[in-house]
Amino acid sequence: MAKRKLKNHYGEGSIFYSNVKQKWMAQINVGKDENGKVIRKSVTAETQEEVKAKLDELKLSIYTGKFVNANTITFSQLIKQIYDEKLAMNEIQPQTYYRTMETVKLCKEINDIPVQKIDSTMIKQLLLSKVDYANSTIKKMYIILNQCFKEALKRKIISDNPMLDVRKPKSTKKDEEDSGADS
């Protein structure tokens, strides 16, 4: 069977057979880096039709604004992706999703920073600035931070987890005690 290249119009990406990988590949420009160099995203598949479908999915996510380059994904974007997936998979209830998104807003100091640029010092400063919140709120923030950086490691966005050196601080507020136990 002859391997022929599908012809796309200019700017719609390219589809070709890679003799090295022995797979069909598609590439599309997704933007430019800070130096003006073109950033390309590649997808691979066993068949030409599969790679075309993957390319179409990628183009749709780019055109609808849902595509985020791993090099520029921010803390809030990644945590939203994680919880969008959990909600879609019915792993969490809508109320948990919305409560988590409200907790993420408390991390405003790092929300718009690319995950790769966040270090343990920034995280410690964030958590220490929240010691006047309840212990339960600090705990939720700590859990969300851990989930984000574990996912970033899994996706190979970062090579080291900055949360490894971070301990959860205690609140300056006293924990509320169960009033039903007073008799």
PyRosetta script that sets phi, psi and omega in degrees:
from pyrosetta import init, pose_from_sequence

init()
pose = pose_from_sequence("MAKRKLKNHYGEGSIFYSNVKQKWMAQINVGKDENGKVIRKSVTAETQEEVKAKLDELKLSIYTGKFVNANTITFSQLIKQIYDEKLAMNEIQPQTYYRTMETVKLCKEINDIPVQKIDSTMIKQLLLSKVDYANSTIKKMYIILNQCFKEALKRKIISDNPMLDVRKPKSTKKDEEDSGADS")
pose.set_psi(1, 128.8)
pose.set_omega(1, 179.8)
pose.set_phi(2, -77.5)
pose.set_psi(2, 136.1)
pose.set_omega(2, 177.8)
pose.set_phi(3, -91.1)
pose.set_psi(3, 107.7)
pose.set_omega(3, 178.9)
pose.set_phi(4, -112.5)
pose.set_psi(4, 151.8)
pose.set_omega(4, -177.1)
pose.set_phi(5, -86.8)
pose.set_psi(5, 133.3)
pose.set_omega(5, 173.8)
pose.set_phi(6, -73.4)
pose.set_psi(6, 141.5)
pose.set_omega(6, -178.1)
pose.set_phi(7, -98.3)
pose.set_psi(7, 118.0)
pose.set_omega(7, 173.3)
pose.set_phi(8, -105.6)
pose.set_psi(8, 157.3)
pose.set_omega(8, 174.9)
pose.set_phi(9, -72.8)
pose.set_psi(9, 160.0)
pose.set_omega(9, -178.4)
pose.set_phi(10, -55.3)
pose.set_psi(10, 131.3)
pose.set_omega(10, 177.7)
pose.set_phi(11, 88.6)
pose.set_psi(11, -2.8)
pose.set_omega(11, -178.4)
pose.set_phi(12, -98.7)
pose.set_psi(12, 7.3)
pose.set_omega(12, 179.9)
pose.set_phi(13, 94.7)
pose.set_psi(13, 170.8)
pose.set_omega(13, 179.3)
pose.set_phi(14, -130.0)
pose.set_psi(14, 146.3)
pose.set_omega(14, 179.2)
pose.set_phi(15, -122.5)
pose.set_psi(15, 132.0)
pose.set_omega(15, -178.2)
pose.set_phi(16, -154.6)
pose.set_psi(16, 164.2)
pose.set_omega(16, 177.2)
pose.set_phi(17, -97.4)
pose.set_psi(17, 128.0)
pose.set_omega(17, 178.9)
pose.set_phi(18, -95.5)
pose.set_psi(18, 114.4)
pose.set_omega(18, 177.1)
pose.set_phi(19, -68.0)
pose.set_psi(19, -29.8)
pose.set_omega(19, 179.9)
pose.set_phi(20, -67.8)
pose.set_psi(20, -49.7)
pose.set_omega(20, -178.0)
pose.set_phi(21, -86.2)
pose.set_psi(21, -13.4)
pose.set_omega(21, -176.8)
pose.set_phi(22, 57.3)
pose.set_psi(22, 40.3)
pose.set_omega(22, 179.1)
pose.set_phi(23, -144.8)
pose.set_psi(23, 162.5)
pose.set_omega(23, 172.4)
pose.set_phi(24, -81.3)
pose.set_psi(24, 141.7)
pose.set_omega(24, -179.7)
pose.set_phi(25, -130.0)
pose.set_psi(25, 153.2)
pose.set_omega(25, 172.8)
pose.set_phi(26, -135.8)
pose.set_psi(26, 143.5)
pose.set_omega(26, 178.1)
pose.set_phi(27, -134.3)
pose.set_psi(27, 147.1)
pose.set_omega(27, 176.7)
pose.set_phi(28, -146.5)
pose.set_psi(28, 146.9)
pose.set_omega(28, 175.4)
pose.set_phi(29, -74.2)
pose.set_psi(29, 130.9)
pose.set_omega(29, 180.0)
pose.set_phi(30, -113.0)
pose.set_psi(30, -2.6)
pose.set_omega(30, 179.2)
pose.set_phi(31, 150.4)
pose.set_psi(31, -163.9)
pose.set_omega(31, 178.4)
pose.set_phi(32, -129.9)
pose.set_psi(32, 148.6)
pose.set_omega(32, 177.1)
pose.set_phi(33, -81.5)
pose.set_psi(33, -177.1)
pose.set_omega(33, -177.0)
pose.set_phi(34, -64.1)
pose.set_psi(34, -18.5)
pose.set_omega(34, 178.4)
pose.set_phi(35, -95.1)
pose.set_psi(35, 2.6)
pose.set_omega(35, 179.6)
pose.set_phi(36, 86.9)
pose.set_psi(36, 3.4)
pose.set_omega(36, 179.2)
pose.set_phi(37, -77.2)
pose.set_psi(37, 136.4)
pose.set_omega(37, -178.6)
pose.set_phi(38, -67.4)
pose.set_psi(38, 133.3)
pose.set_omega(38, 176.0)
pose.set_phi(39, -103.2)
pose.set_psi(39, 126.3)
pose.set_omega(39, -179.9)
pose.set_phi(40, -114.5)
pose.set_psi(40, 142.9)
pose.set_omega(40, 176.0)
pose.set_phi(41, -111.2)
pose.set_psi(41, 135.2)
pose.set_omega(41, -178.6)
pose.set_phi(42, -117.3)
pose.set_psi(42, 146.6)
pose.set_omega(42, 172.2)
pose.set_phi(43, -131.8)
pose.set_psi(43, 151.1)
pose.set_omega(43, 179.4)
pose.set_phi(44, -129.2)
pose.set_psi(44, 156.4)
pose.set_omega(44, 176.4)
pose.set_phi(45, -160.6)
pose.set_psi(45, 168.1)
pose.set_omega(45, -179.0)
pose.set_phi(46, -75.1)
pose.set_psi(46, -34.6)
pose.set_omega(46, -177.8)
pose.set_phi(47, -119.7)
pose.set_psi(47, 161.2)
pose.set_omega(47, 179.5)
pose.set_phi(48, -64.4)
pose.set_psi(48, -38.9)
pose.set_omega(48, -179.5)
pose.set_phi(49, -66.3)
pose.set_psi(49, -40.9)
pose.set_omega(49, 179.0)
pose.set_phi(50, -63.7)
pose.set_psi(50, -44.1)
pose.set_omega(50, -178.3)
pose.set_phi(51, -68.1)
pose.set_psi(51, -33.9)
pose.set_omega(51, 176.6)
pose.set_phi(52, -64.4)
pose.set_psi(52, -41.4)
pose.set_omega(52, 178.8)
pose.set_phi(53, -64.3)
pose.set_psi(53, -41.6)
pose.set_omega(53, 178.1)
pose.set_phi(54, -64.6)
pose.set_psi(54, -40.2)
pose.set_omega(54, 178.3)
pose.set_phi(55, -63.9)
pose.set_psi(55, -42.3)
pose.set_omega(55, 178.7)
pose.set_phi(56, -62.1)
pose.set_psi(56, -40.4)
pose.set_omega(56, 176.4)
pose.set_phi(57, -61.3)
pose.set_psi(57, -45.2)
pose.set_omega(57, -180.0)
pose.set_phi(58, -62.8)
pose.set_psi(58, -44.3)
pose.set_omega(58, 178.7)
pose.set_phi(59, -61.7)
pose.set_psi(59, -41.6)
pose.set_omega(59, 179.0)
pose.set_phi(60, -61.2)
pose.set_psi(60, -44.1)
pose.set_omega(60, -179.9)
pose.set_phi(61, -66.5)
pose.set_psi(61, -32.4)
pose.set_omega(61, 177.5)
pose.set_phi(62, -69.9)
pose.set_psi(62, -47.8)
pose.set_omega(62, -176.0)
pose.set_phi(63, -68.7)
pose.set_psi(63, -29.9)
pose.set_omega(63, 179.7)
pose.set_phi(64, -89.2)
pose.set_psi(64, -2.9)
pose.set_omega(64, 178.1)
pose.set_phi(65, 82.5)
pose.set_psi(65, 10.4)
pose.set_omega(65, -179.1)
pose.set_phi(66, -88.9)
pose.set_psi(66, -15.2)
pose.set_omega(66, 179.3)
pose.set_phi(67, -76.9)
pose.set_psi(67, 130.0)
pose.set_omega(67, 175.9)
pose.set_phi(68, -127.2)
pose.set_psi(68, 122.9)
pose.set_omega(68, 178.1)
pose.set_phi(69, -64.7)
pose.set_psi(69, 134.6)
pose.set_omega(69, -178.9)
pose.set_phi(70, -57.7)
pose.set_psi(70, -28.1)
pose.set_omega(70, -179.1)
pose.set_phi(71, -73.5)
pose.set_psi(71, -19.5)
pose.set_omega(71, -175.9)
pose.set_phi(72, -120.3)
pose.set_psi(72, 2.5)
pose.set_omega(72, -177.1)
pose.set_phi(73, -63.7)
pose.set_psi(73, 131.0)
pose.set_omega(73, -178.2)
pose.set_phi(74, -90.8)
pose.set_psi(74, 168.1)
pose.set_omega(74, 178.8)
pose.set_phi(75, -55.2)
pose.set_psi(75, -50.5)
pose.set_omega(75, -176.4)
pose.set_phi(76, -66.4)
pose.set_psi(76, -35.1)
pose.set_omega(76, 178.1)
pose.set_phi(77, -65.9)
pose.set_psi(77, -43.4)
pose.set_omega(77, -178.8)
pose.set_phi(78, -67.3)
pose.set_psi(78, -44.5)
pose.set_omega(78, -178.4)
pose.set_phi(79, -66.6)
pose.set_psi(79, -33.6)
pose.set_omega(79, 176.4)
pose.set_phi(80, -65.7)
pose.set_psi(80, -42.0)
pose.set_omega(80, 177.0)
pose.set_phi(81, -60.2)
pose.set_psi(81, -43.4)
pose.set_omega(81, -179.2)
pose.set_phi(82, -60.1)
pose.set_psi(82, -49.0)
pose.set_omega(82, -176.3)
pose.set_phi(83, -77.1)
pose.set_psi(83, -27.5)
pose.set_omega(83, 172.3)
pose.set_phi(84, -61.5)
pose.set_psi(84, -42.4)
pose.set_omega(84, 179.2)
pose.set_phi(85, -66.6)
pose.set_psi(85, -43.4)
pose.set_omega(85, 178.3)
pose.set_phi(86, -60.2)
pose.set_psi(86, -40.1)
pose.set_omega(86, 179.7)
pose.set_phi(87, -67.5)
pose.set_psi(87, -44.1)
pose.set_omega(87, 179.7)
pose.set_phi(88, -63.0)
pose.set_psi(88, -33.1)
pose.set_omega(88, -178.9)
pose.set_phi(89, -87.6)
pose.set_psi(89, 5.2)
pose.set_omega(89, -178.5)
pose.set_phi(90, 59.8)
pose.set_psi(90, 29.6)
pose.set_omega(90, 176.6)
pose.set_phi(91, -82.2)
pose.set_psi(91, -22.9)
pose.set_omega(91, 177.6)
pose.set_phi(92, -134.3)
pose.set_psi(92, 159.5)
pose.set_omega(92, 177.2)
pose.set_phi(93, -87.1)
pose.set_psi(93, 155.9)
pose.set_omega(93, 178.5)
pose.set_phi(94, -53.9)
pose.set_psi(94, -37.5)
pose.set_omega(94, 179.4)
pose.set_phi(95, -62.1)
pose.set_psi(95, -40.5)
pose.set_omega(95, 178.1)
pose.set_phi(96, -64.9)
pose.set_psi(96, -41.0)
pose.set_omega(96, 178.6)
pose.set_phi(97, -58.7)
pose.set_psi(97, -51.2)
pose.set_omega(97, -177.1)
pose.set_phi(98, -66.8)
pose.set_psi(98, -37.7)
pose.set_omega(98, 177.2)
pose.set_phi(99, -63.7)
pose.set_psi(99, -40.3)
pose.set_omega(99, 178.0)
pose.set_phi(100, -64.5)
pose.set_psi(100, -43.7)
pose.set_omega(100, 179.3)
pose.set_phi(101, -62.1)
pose.set_psi(101, -33.2)
pose.set_omega(101, 176.1)
pose.set_phi(102, -69.2)
pose.set_psi(102, -38.9)
pose.set_omega(102, 177.9)
pose.set_phi(103, -65.7)
pose.set_psi(103, -37.2)
pose.set_omega(103, 178.3)
pose.set_phi(104, -60.5)
pose.set_psi(104, -34.5)
pose.set_omega(104, 178.3)
pose.set_phi(105, -60.3)
pose.set_psi(105, -27.0)
pose.set_omega(105, 178.3)
pose.set_phi(106, -69.8)
pose.set_psi(106, -16.0)
pose.set_omega(106, 179.9)
pose.set_phi(107, -92.9)
pose.set_psi(107, 30.8)
pose.set_omega(107, -171.8)
pose.set_phi(108, -57.3)
pose.set_psi(108, -24.4)
pose.set_omega(108, -179.9)
pose.set_phi(109, -64.9)
pose.set_psi(109, -26.9)
pose.set_omega(109, -177.6)
pose.set_phi(110, -119.5)
pose.set_psi(110, -4.2)
pose.set_omega(110, -174.0)
pose.set_phi(111, -54.4)
pose.set_psi(111, -38.5)
pose.set_omega(111, -175.0)
pose.set_phi(112, -101.4)
pose.set_psi(112, 14.0)
pose.set_omega(112, 179.6)
pose.set_phi(113, -96.2)
pose.set_psi(113, 133.4)
pose.set_omega(113, 175.8)
pose.set_phi(114, -56.6)
pose.set_psi(114, 138.1)
pose.set_omega(114, -176.1)
pose.set_phi(115, -53.2)
pose.set_psi(115, -37.8)
pose.set_omega(115, -178.0)
pose.set_phi(116, -64.1)
pose.set_psi(116, -22.7)
pose.set_omega(116, -176.1)
pose.set_phi(117, -96.0)
pose.set_psi(117, -3.4)
pose.set_omega(117, -179.9)
pose.set_phi(118, -86.0)
pose.set_psi(118, 128.0)
pose.set_omega(118, 179.0)
pose.set_phi(119, -118.1)
pose.set_psi(119, 174.4)
pose.set_omega(119, -175.9)
pose.set_phi(120, -62.7)
pose.set_psi(120, -32.6)
pose.set_omega(120, 179.0)
pose.set_phi(121, -63.5)
pose.set_psi(121, -43.0)
pose.set_omega(121, 178.8)
pose.set_phi(122, -62.9)
pose.set_psi(122, -41.3)
pose.set_omega(122, -179.1)
pose.set_phi(123, -67.1)
pose.set_psi(123, -43.5)
pose.set_omega(123, 178.1)
pose.set_phi(124, -60.2)
pose.set_psi(124, -44.7)
pose.set_omega(124, 179.2)
pose.set_phi(125, -61.6)
pose.set_psi(125, -41.5)
pose.set_omega(125, 178.4)
pose.set_phi(126, -59.6)
pose.set_psi(126, -52.1)
pose.set_omega(126, -177.2)
pose.set_phi(127, -64.6)
pose.set_psi(127, -39.8)
pose.set_omega(127, 179.2)
pose.set_phi(128, -66.6)
pose.set_psi(128, -27.5)
pose.set_omega(128, 177.9)
pose.set_phi(129, -74.7)
pose.set_psi(129, -8.2)
pose.set_omega(129, -177.5)
pose.set_phi(130, -110.1)
pose.set_psi(130, 13.1)
pose.set_omega(130, -177.7)
pose.set_phi(131, -66.6)
pose.set_psi(131, -13.0)
pose.set_omega(131, 176.3)
pose.set_phi(132, -85.2)
pose.set_psi(132, -1.3)
pose.set_omega(132, 173.0)
pose.set_phi(133, -87.0)
pose.set_psi(133, 167.5)
pose.set_omega(133, 178.3)
pose.set_phi(134, -66.6)
pose.set_psi(134, 152.6)
pose.set_omega(134, 178.0)
pose.set_phi(135, -56.4)
pose.set_psi(135, -35.6)
pose.set_omega(135, -179.5)
pose.set_phi(136, -64.9)
pose.set_psi(136, -37.1)
pose.set_omega(136, 178.9)
pose.set_phi(137, -69.3)
pose.set_psi(137, -43.2)
pose.set_omega(137, 178.1)
pose.set_phi(138, -61.4)
pose.set_psi(138, -41.6)
pose.set_omega(138, 179.3)
pose.set_phi(139, -61.9)
pose.set_psi(139, -43.3)
pose.set_omega(139, 178.7)
pose.set_phi(140, -62.0)
pose.set_psi(140, -44.2)
pose.set_omega(140, 179.1)
pose.set_phi(141, -61.1)
pose.set_psi(141, -43.3)
pose.set_omega(141, -178.9)
pose.set_phi(142, -61.9)
pose.set_psi(142, -43.0)
pose.set_omega(142, 179.0)
pose.set_phi(143, -63.6)
pose.set_psi(143, -44.7)
pose.set_omega(143, 179.8)
pose.set_phi(144, -62.2)
pose.set_psi(144, -43.7)
pose.set_omega(144, 178.4)
pose.set_phi(145, -60.4)
pose.set_psi(145, -46.0)
pose.set_omega(145, 178.8)
pose.set_phi(146, -59.5)
pose.set_psi(146, -46.5)
pose.set_omega(146, -179.2)
pose.set_phi(147, -60.8)
pose.set_psi(147, -42.9)
pose.set_omega(147, -178.2)
pose.set_phi(148, -61.0)
pose.set_psi(148, -48.4)
pose.set_omega(148, -175.3)
pose.set_phi(149, -76.4)
pose.set_psi(149, -27.5)
pose.set_omega(149, 173.1)
pose.set_phi(150, -66.5)
pose.set_psi(150, -41.3)
pose.set_omega(150, 178.0)
pose.set_phi(151, -66.6)
pose.set_psi(151, -39.6)
pose.set_omega(151, 178.6)
pose.set_phi(152, -62.4)
pose.set_psi(152, -38.1)
pose.set_omega(152, 175.7)
pose.set_phi(153, -64.7)
pose.set_psi(153, -45.9)
pose.set_omega(153, -178.4)
pose.set_phi(154, -60.8)
pose.set_psi(154, -38.2)
pose.set_omega(154, -179.9)
pose.set_phi(155, -84.0)
pose.set_psi(155, 0.4)
pose.set_omega(155, 180.0)
pose.set_phi(156, 62.4)
pose.set_psi(156, 32.0)
pose.set_omega(156, 174.9)
pose.set_phi(157, -79.1)
pose.set_psi(157, -35.3)
pose.set_omega(157, 177.3)
pose.set_phi(158, -126.1)
pose.set_psi(158, 158.3)
pose.set_omega(158, 179.2)
pose.set_phi(159, -103.7)
pose.set_psi(159, -20.4)
pose.set_omega(159, 178.4)
pose.set_phi(160, -130.7)
pose.set_psi(160, 141.6)
pose.set_omega(160, 179.8)
pose.set_phi(161, -87.8)
pose.set_psi(161, 113.5)
pose.set_omega(161, -179.5)
pose.set_phi(162, -69.2)
pose.set_psi(162, -12.3)
pose.set_omega(162, -179.9)
pose.set_phi(163, -77.6)
pose.set_psi(163, -13.3)
pose.set_omega(163, -177.5)
pose.set_phi(164, -60.4)
pose.set_psi(164, -31.6)
pose.set_omega(164, -178.5)
pose.set_phi(165, -96.6)
pose.set_psi(165, 5.9)
pose.set_omega(165, -173.5)
pose.set_phi(166, -105.7)
pose.set_psi(166, 126.6)
pose.set_omega(166, 174.7)
pose.set_phi(167, -102.2)
pose.set_psi(167, 150.9)
pose.set_omega(167, 179.7)
pose.set_phi(168, -78.3)
pose.set_psi(168, 122.2)
pose.set_omega(168, 178.6)
pose.set_phi(169, -75.2)
pose.set_psi(169, 163.0)
pose.set_omega(169, 176.8)
pose.set_phi(170, -99.4)
pose.set_psi(170, 149.4)
pose.set_omega(170, -179.6)
pose.set_phi(171, -72.3)
pose.set_psi(171, 152.3)
pose.set_omega(171, 173.4)
pose.set_phi(172, -81.4)
pose.set_psi(172, -13.3)
pose.set_omega(172, 177.3)
pose.set_phi(173, -82.0)
pose.set_psi(173, 149.2)
pose.set_omega(173, 173.9)
pose.set_phi(174, -78.8)
pose.set_psi(174, 141.7)
pose.set_omega(174, 176.2)
pose.set_phi(175, -66.9)
pose.set_psi(175, 141.1)
pose.set_omega(175, 176.2)
pose.set_phi(176, -71.7)
pose.set_psi(176, 137.0)
pose.set_omega(176, -180.0)
pose.set_phi(177, -97.1)
pose.set_psi(177, 155.1)
pose.set_omega(177, 179.9)
pose.set_phi(178, -69.7)
pose.set_psi(178, 115.2)
pose.set_omega(178, -176.9)
pose.set_phi(179, -75.1)
pose.set_psi(179, -16.3)
pose.set_omega(179, 179.5)
pose.set_phi(180, -71.1)
pose.set_psi(180, -14.8)
pose.set_omega(180, -177.5)
pose.set_phi(181, -87.5)
pose.set_psi(181, -3.0)
pose.set_omega(181, -179.1)
pose.set_phi(182, -84.3)
pose.set_psi(182, 108.1)
pose.set_omega(182, 176.0)
pose.set_phi(183, -145.5)
pose.dump_pdb("model.pdb")
